[in-house]
């Protein structure tokens, strides 16, 4: 059990990570709230599938760390934007390769962009 009191979380050398078995709080409409750690920042996110949110957070964290390792910038906002561009490029290539409907890809990209906007807005408010 991790610092959040959830089952299925594990700690590496610097932070807690959430895995399957996550038991976040739920509101009246069944939306779960989870706490994730992205690029050493804690975010409280909501959604229908907390396990999926944790997997996305882990992917964003990994991409941000990869971008930071390759670049010279330490500004987390710049790292986040570059990571978002990398993820959008990966999504675009996947959609093209799969021959998926472009509308679905655009809707997913818009959804991810909305999540990124929420995270960046929260970061701006806290001054992190």
Residue pairs with C-beta under 8 A, 6 or more apart in sequence:
1 7
1 9
2 9
2 10
2 11
2 16
2 18
3 9
3 16
4 16
4 18
4 35
6 18
6 21
6 22
6 23
6 24
7 21
7 22
7 23
8 18
8 19
8 20
8 21
8 22
8 23
9 16
9 17
9 18
9 19
9 22
10 16
10 17
10 19
11 17
14 40
15 37
15 40
16 37
17 37
17 54
17 58
18 34
18 35
18 36
18 50
18 54
18 57
19 51
19 54
20 51
22 32
22 34
22 50
22 51
22 54
24 32
24 33
24 34
24 35
24 50
25 32
25 33
26 32
26 33
27 33
27 46
30 48
31 46
31 47
31 48
32 46
32 47
32 48
32 49
32 50
32 53
33 44
33 45
33 46
33 50
34 44
34 45
34 46
34 47
34 50
34 53
34 54
35 42
35 43
35 44
35 45
36 42
36 43
36 45
36 53
36 54
36 57
36 58
37 43
37 57
37 61
38 57
38 60
38 61
38 64
38 119
39 60
39 61
39 64
39 65
39 68
39 76
39 79
39 80
41 76
41 123
41 128
43 57
43 119
43 122
45 53
45 57
45 115
45 118
47 53
56 115
59 87
60 83
60 87
63 83
63 86
63 87
64 76
64 79
64 80
64 83
66 83
66 86
67 79
67 82
67 83
67 86
68 74
68 79
71 79
71 82
73 79
73 82
76 123
76 128
77 120
77 123
80 116
80 119
80 120
80 123
84 112
84 113
84 116
87 112
88 109
88 112
91 105
91 108
91 109
91 112
92 105
92 109
94 100
95 102
95 104
95 105
